[in-house]
């Protein structure tokens, strides 16, 4: 395995390995060493990102996430372009943990705007799911989650492990950022499942209701 030449990258890689092994105290120590070794804003951005994950209070977590975002802004080039969806997502969750819902919502929206800058792959898809969940949780005027007929239908399908139906509905629902295109994908999945008429009568009726309220 090639050892990274950049000291900060090497220390952060060691810290991530310690995290994976459940040695959180050692991970924090390595990330702090990376922060102290940073020679420019890019290095500091990387180190602050990892340090934010090992803070004792929500306030300190927010402080380090803000430091990370500030350093990325100072770098200001393509090296950090793909970072912003994650950085704003981290800021959003930190604000939400502090009960600052409006600020959290703003950062989730910024994260969604930057998602296309993240390379395709599992990391981007996971970010999409996390951002979408944050947008739903901080929605300003949407119905409460327990009133969402699609969510209720998904809970029923999960309870009886209908994997085929879940495979169809879950990806567009969990990944919807609320855009018209994303919401149309959810509606299309509902319609496709409805057309098969394979669900029990009660669920079929719930499916019809979910389609109706989306118009």
C-alpha positions in Angstrom: 0.0 0.0 0.0 1.3 3.4 -1.0 1.8 5.8 2.0 0.5 9.3 1.2 3.3 11.9 1.0 1.1 14.7 2.5 1.5 14.5 6.2 -2.1 15.7 6.9 -3.6 13.1 4.5 -1.4 10.4 6.0 -2.5 11.3 9.6 -6.1 11.5 8.6 -5.9 8.1 6.9 -4.5 6.7 10.1 -7.2 8.4 12.1 -9.9 6.8 9.9 -8.3 3.4 10.4 -8.4 4.0 14.2 -12.1 5.0 13.9 -12.9 1.8 12.0 -11.2 -0.2 14.8 -13.3 1.6 17.5 -10.3 3.5 18.9 -12.0 6.9 18.9 -9.6 8.5 21.4 -6.6 7.6 19.2 -8.5 8.8 16.1 -9.1 12.2 17.7 -5.4 12.4 18.6 -4.4 11.7 15.0 -6.8 14.2 13.6 -5.5 16.9 16.0 -2.0 16.1 14.9 -3.2 16.6 11.3 -4.6 20.0 12.2 -1.4 21.0 13.9 0.6 19.8 10.8 -1.5 21.7 8.3 0.5 24.1 6.2 -2.3 25.7 4.1 -6.0 26.2 4.0 -6.6 23.0 2.1 -4.8 20.9 4.7 -6.6 22.7 7.5 -10.0 22.1 5.8 -9.3 18.3 5.6 -8.1 18.1 9.2 -11.0 20.2 10.5 -13.5 17.9 8.8 -12.3 14.9 10.7 -11.8 16.7 14.0 -15.5 17.8 13.9 -16.5 14.2 14.2 -14.8 13.9 17.6 -16.0 16.8 19.7 -17.6 16.5 23.1 -20.4 19.0 22.6 -22.7 20.1 19.7 -21.3 23.6 20.0 -17.8 22.4 19.4 -18.9 20.2 16.6 -20.5 23.2 14.9 -17.4 25.3 15.5 -15.1 22.8 13.8 -17.6 22.3 10.9 -17.7 26.1 10.5 -13.9 26.1 10.5 -13.8 23.5 7.8 -16.3 25.4 5.6 -14.3 28.6 6.1 -11.1 27.0 5.1 -12.8 25.5 2.0 -14.0 29.0 1.0 -10.4 30.3 1.4 -9.1 27.5 -0.9 -11.8 28.5 -3.5 -10.7 26.2 -6.3 -11.6 22.8 -7.9 -9.8 20.9 -5.1 -12.7 21.6 -2.8 -15.6 21.9 -5.3 -16.8 18.4 -4.5 -16.6 19.0 -0.7 -19.4 21.4 -0.3 -22.4 19.0 -0.3 -20.8 17.2 2.6 -19.7 20.3 4.3 -23.1 22.0 4.2 -24.7 18.7 5.3 -22.4 18.6 8.3 -23.2 22.2 9.2 -26.9 21.4 8.8 -26.8 18.5 11.2 -24.8 20.4 13.7 -27.4 23.3 13.7 -30.2 20.8 14.0 -28.6 19.1 17.0 -28.6 22.6 18.6 -32.3 23.1 17.8 -31.5 25.7 15.2 -33.9 24.4 12.6 -33.9 27.4 10.2 -30.2 27.5 9.9 -30.2 23.7 9.5 -32.7 24.0 6.7 -30.6 26.7 4.9 -27.5 24.4 5.0 -29.4 21.4 3.8 -30.6 23.4 0.8 -27.1 24.5 0.1 -25.9 20.9 0.3 -28.6 19.9 -2.2 -27.4 22.7 -4.6 -23.8 21.3 -4.5 -24.7 17.6 -4.9 -24.0 17.5 -8.6 -20.4 18.5 -7.9 -19.8 15.2 -6.1 -18.5 12.3 -8.3 -21.0 9.5 -9.0 -20.8 6.6 -6.7 -21.9 5.3 -3.3 -20.7 8.4 -1.5 -22.8 10.7 -3.6 -25.9 8.4 -3.3 -25.5 8.3 0.5 -25.1 12.1 0.6 -28.3 12.4 -1.4 -30.2 10.2 1.0 -28.9 12.1 4.1 -29.6 15.5 2.5 -33.1 14.4 1.5 -33.8 13.2 5.0 -32.6 16.5 6.4 -34.8 18.5 4.0 -37.9 16.4 5.0 -37.1 16.8 8.7 -36.7 20.6 8.5 -39.5 21.3 6.0 -41.1 24.7 6.7 -44.7 24.0 5.6 -44.9 20.3 4.6 -47.2 17.9 6.5 -45.7 16.1 9.5 -44.1 12.8 8.6 -46.8 10.8 10.2 -49.3 12.4 7.8 -47.2 11.5 4.7 -49.2 8.7 3.0 -46.1 7.5 1.1 -44.1 7.1 4.3 -47.0 5.3 5.9 -47.3 2.9 2.9 -43.5 2.3 3.1 -43.8 1.4 6.8 -46.5 -1.1 6.0 -44.4 -2.7 3.2 -41.4 -2.8 5.5 -43.5 -4.5 8.2 -44.3 -7.4 5.9 -40.9 -7.3 4.1 -42.4 -6.8 0.6 -38.9 -6.4 -0.9 -40.1 -6.0 -4.5 -42.3 -3.1 -3.7 -39.7 -1.5 -1.5 -37.1 -1.8 -4.2 -39.3 0.2 -6.5 -40.5 2.9 -4.0 -37.6 3.4 -1.5 -34.9 4.8 -3.8 -36.9 7.7 -5.4 -38.6 8.5 -2.1 -35.5 8.4 0.1 -33.5 10.3 -2.5 -36.0 13.1 -3.3 -34.7 16.5 -2.8 -38.1 18.0 -3.3 -37.5 19.1 -6.9 -40.4 18.6 -9.4 -38.3 16.0 -11.2 -37.6 14.1 -8.0 -41.2 14.2 -6.9 -42.3 13.0 -10.3 -40.1 10.0 -9.9 -41.8 9.1 -6.7 -45.2 9.5 -8.3 -44.2 7.4 -11.2 -43.0 4.6 -8.9 -46.4 4.8 -7.1 -48.2 4.5 -10.4 -46.1 1.6 -11.5 -46.8 -0.3 -8.3 -50.5 0.6 -8.5 -50.8 -0.7 -12.0 -49.7 -4.2 -11.0 -52.5 -4.5 -8.5 -50.6 -7.0 -6.4 -50.9 -5.5 -3.0 -53.5 -6.5 -0.4 -56.7 -4.4 -0.7 -56.0 -2.1 2.2 -52.5 -1.3 0.9 -53.8 -0.9 -2.7 -56.3 1.7 -1.3 -53.5 3.4 0.6 -51.5 3.5 -2.7 -54.4 5.1 -4.5 -54.7 7.7 -1.8 -50.9 8.5 -1.9 -51.2 9.1 -5.7 -54.2 11.2 -5.3 -52.8 13.6 -2.7 -49.7 14.2 -4.8 -51.8 16.1 -7.4 
